[in-house]
Structure formats: structure tokens, C-alpha cells
Amino acid sequence: MIDVTAAARLLDGFRALPAETELLDFKEAKNSFDIDELGKYVSALANEANLLERDSAWLVLGVKDKRDAQTGLRPVVGSTFRNGAAALNDLKQLVALGTSPSHGFVQIFEVPHADCAPSARVLMFQISPAPRGQPVAWKGHFYGRAGESLGALGSKFEAIRMQSAALDWTAHCVSDDFGLLSPDALERGRALYAKKHPRRLDEMQQWSAERFLAELRLSRQGVLTRAALLLFGRQDAVPTLGDVSPRLTWQLLTDQDEPLDFQHFSLPFVAAVDDLVSKIRIHTVRILPPGQLAPLEVPNYDDWVIREALLNCVAHQDYALGGRVQVKESPASLLFSNAGGFIPGTIDKVLDASHATHLYRNPCLADAMVELGLIDTIGSGIKRMYRTQRDRHFPLPDFDIRQAPPAVSVRIYGREIDPAFTRALLLASHLSLADVIALDHVQKRRPIDAKVLADLRRRKLLEGRSPTVHIAAAVADATNQRGQYSRLAGLQKPALKQLVLGLIDRFGKATREDIEQALLEAMPAGLTALQKANRVKNLLSEMSNKDKAIVANRRGVGAVWTRSPPLSKD
């Protein structure tokens, strides 16, 4: 605990800081401050203090955020917000009622300051960190900070939740009845363990089922965890798990996403994964590498990629929500999904080794799956999925992590989308994974970062303006895609003008409909109908007003264009 004098010294130090932080925010609040905003800051600052392992965070009222250029300090303006002990006690109660779990302040300091009028003061709210494993919400919403900005807590929510082992649904001990386990599933588990730990094979063969599960930390003092039943439990063990019925579901869909077939797979998951994978239709696809006569024959899906996607869904599923892991098979792709938010926050963090996360929603289940060699915990699985798809010359995986309620899905493609890009990847082995991901976004007609787009243009890998970006001429030439390039790039403006003039010269005149029919197919293939129509309009305007090459008999609908009369020699 600190006193007002110590708080005043802290205030002077805060005023000199170059910027606000996740743990400190300034507000002028000369006369008032919105209670709802105050509650949001309490939620955000409490959550950030937890994540940064600090004993408190601070909200300061009565101080400007912008530093004075001469003094280097933030000016003190004072605040009359909630004057008096009674008003502050009422505020504490309002904040406690609006936060969940009930949260508040370590202390509230009313600090007089020489820069203020004698009756004014600075209010300093010392906010305690969120409890371990329990993010703090304000009126049902969780808030956090990104530098100086207030916003949704987002992926940090899971980071706080994972702090408490008590929140691991899979770690709860539920039964001492080892008869709930499937002997076949246990044998499968032993085989997986022996493959991952070959040096312990002789030792493992002497283990009882109890010892084997204890080694995997799936039982405690002879009591089975939920994770043990998920991996090795018999189907009739499901009621032991509580009010949920975990299962894997495979569904076969048409091109129009209409259901054709489905099957559910219950416990044990160590066997259900194999059973589900066997339902997926594997066939050979042919890709013709540039410069070769024989096509490259590869399976439409890689077995390791399928299993990695499915096993990660099993490991990360939020079983407490009562949902199920789903695999939807369409003619061109597989869609894997599980309930629960994406713990790393973004795919970029997973692909960047410096941001790799070692957090799992279900540590008990995930650790056992690691010991069995089913998954890894170093964050390399997703990156390997990208690289495998790239090496097979297929579109990269698509992750959707912004779903409500929170869920994660990944789409794995089993056929080409754009042969031009496939050929480019076959030749351009020098491209980095980041380059390939950017090119993959282009072939799927998805936006990419402006800086990345500019870099790919500079390196002559892409051409065109958004949203009609396409492979560059050099890439098209190297990959024998010159015809494809011409279709995507469209004719240049001089050639389009010559088409218009040739049309008028042949028939003596041309309507807007005539001109559009002549030009639309010659424009970049990626443009929408509206974008093409606008380009025709702009082209005709330039030919009429700037070039003086054509003239219309009227404006708007019904206009007819002819050649402009020759200029008078006079």
C-alpha cells in the first residue's frame, strides 16, 4: 500500500513518460467522466496488469495526455469528478456491480497539485490485476489495451483463461473405473507411444494400463481424467464426461454445399481419427510442370496435412461448450472446424517463430497427444501445413478465426484454383513462405497488405491495380502463361481506343451498347461488370474531350458516336 505522498511522486514520473502504456492512461475529465467508459478502462487495465504480471495499473484523471514541449511533462488541469468520500464510495460500488468477476480499485488517490487551483485535484485510480484465469468484463464485454488504444480483449482472453489448471476441462478427474477404457484403443496408444519413444519400448511392455495412463498424466492417483476417456474411452463412457457428448462428424457436400452423406464418430478419439480420415476420398490429380511433357501426379490431399488439421481440432476444441469437431468434404476442399477461439490471436504470430505460443486450451489432453506423437507444442504444425501445400503446388490453407461464437476453421484445397500461379510456384523456388502466402491471396482474389503488394510489384511478380492484380509479364513468360497473362491483364488503353475507332470506321457509327460489346471482353478478366462499364465511360470521355477523335450526337442514354469532323484548315 502507498500513501498520497508516494502517489504524488508516481504522478510526476507518469507525466514524464513518452507515451501511455497498457498499464497507464490519462484523461482530462475536468468536470465529469462517463461511468461506462470508466468501467471499460477498469476491465482493460485489470486484464493487462494480469498479462504483464504487474501488481496494479493506473487511470489518471485531471491530466492532459499530450506533453508540453517546453517542460516535457503532461500539463495538470485538475478534475472535480466525484468530489468527496461519499461520491467516490458510490463509484466503487458502481464499478464492482458492473464488472465480472466483481472488480475494483486497490486505492483511489486525490492528489493536490501546485499546477492546479487550490480546490482542484488529480484523481489516481490504482487498479488491481485480474484474478489468475479470470479475465475481467465490464457489462459482459472483455476489454484490453494495444499500446495506448482501448479495444476488445480478443485473443488475450484465452491467455488469461489458460493460467488456471482448474479451467482445463479435460484435466478433471471423473472415474476410477478402468473398465471404461477400450482395450483396442489402449493398444493403439501403446503403439503410438513406442513409435515416439522407441528407447522405452521394453519398459513400456511391462506397464499395466494404470501405469501407462499415469505416464501420460491422464490419471491421478488411480482416477481417470476426461482426457483419458476422450482418447481411450469406450463409447459407453460418454455419460461419465458430464452434460456433453464429444464426437467427430464427417459430412460430404456437393459443389452447392448440399449434404450427400455424413457419419458421427464417438469415443475413443485415438481410433475415431483414423476412422474419419478413411472416409475422405483420395484421388490422383495431375499438374503439368512447365517445360515437361509428362504431368506430375499427386494425391488431392496429403495424409499428414489432413491429420494435422483434424488432430489440432481435437486438441483445441472447447469441449465445455458441448460442440463437436466437424470435417466437411466438398469436391474441391476439406473444411475442419472446432469450437473455441484461436489462442495465438493471428496466423501471422504462428508463422513467425519469435511469436510462437505454447498455450493450449486443454493442456492435459494436448500434453498426452504430444507424448503419443499426434501433435507438437512448438507451433510448427501450421507452418508445415503451409509448406506442404506449397511444395505440392496447391493453394495454401485458409484459416477463419474471426467467428461468433468463437470458433476456428481451416480449409484445405484439393485442386488448383489458378494454373498460372501453380506454374509460377513450380518455377519460383526462391520465393519465401511470406511471398507464397501473398501470391496465394492474389489467386483467391483476396486483399493483401499495401506494402506487401508494392514489394511484389517492385520485384516484378505482380502487376495491375487492386482489385485486378495479376501475375506479372515476366512470370507469365517464364511459366508459359502468356495467353493467361493477356486475358488477366487485358488490352492497354491505346489498343482499346483502336478497337473503338475500328468499330466506327467499319459501320460509320456506334452506340454505347455496340462499344461495350467490343471492349468488355478485351478488359482485365478480374474486373466486375460495373468496373468495366466505368472504364468504357472514361475511355469514351477521353477520346471525345482530350483526343477529339470521336463525337456523340447527344449525352446519356441513346447517344451515338461517330468520327469527329476534320479540323478546318483555316
ABEGO torsion letter per residue (X at the ends): XBBAAAAAAAAAAAAABABBBAABBBBAGAABBBAAAAAAAAAAAAAAAAAAGBABBBBBBGBBABBBAAAGBBBBAEBABGBEAAAAAAAAAAAAAABOBBBBBABBBBBBBAABBAABBBBBBBBBBBBBGBBBBBGGBBBBBBEABBBBAEAAAAAAAAABAAABAAABBABABAAABBAAAAAAAAAAAAAABAAAAAAAAABBAAAAAAAAGABBGGBBBAAAAAAABBAAAAAAAEABBBBBBBBBBBAAGBBABBBBBBOBAAAAAAAAAAABBBBBBBBBBBGBABBBBBBABBAAAAAAAAAAAAAABBAAAGBBBBBBBBAABBBBBBBEBBAAGBAAAAABAAABBABBABAAAAAAAAAAGABBAAGAAAAAAAAAAAAAGBBBBBBBABBOBBBBBBBBBABBABAAAAAAAAABAABBAAAAAAAAAAAAGBBBBAAAAAAAAAAGABBEBOAABBBBAAAAAAAGAAAAAAAAAEBBAAAAAAAAAAAAAAAGBBBAAAAAAAAAAABBAABBAAAAAAAAAAAAAAAAAAAGABBBABBEBGBBBBBBBBBBAX
